[in-house]
Amino acid sequence: MIVKEHITYDRRLILTVCDKEIIGKKFETNDLKLDLSSDFYKGNEKTENEIIKLFEQSYMINLIGEKSIKLGLNTKIISKKDIIYIEKIPYVQAVSSES
């Protein structure tokens, strides 16, 4: 999975985790658009363990793609009811309750 870390002005971590095979693509369903070609999503490949450690530090997490969503479900940072689909691509934006 590809991970990009963004630090906000108040030093909070916003994390994007995206399945490698969909980086660089665009998806659209009705009025929902997902542009994975922007620099916001272009990061570095990380292992599941590395990503889980980053989950613990994150204020906001964006998960895009089957593998990324599965990791979010397995670590219980999201639930199935949180998932939306944009052109059959699962997407979730989660905010930490601890931040």
Buried (B, 14 or more C-beta within 10 A) or exposed (E): BBBBBBEEEEEBBBBBBBBEEBBBBEBEEEEEEBEBEEEBBBBEEBEBEEBBEBBEEBBBBBBBBEBBBBBBBEEEBBEEEBBEEBEEBBBBBBEBEEE
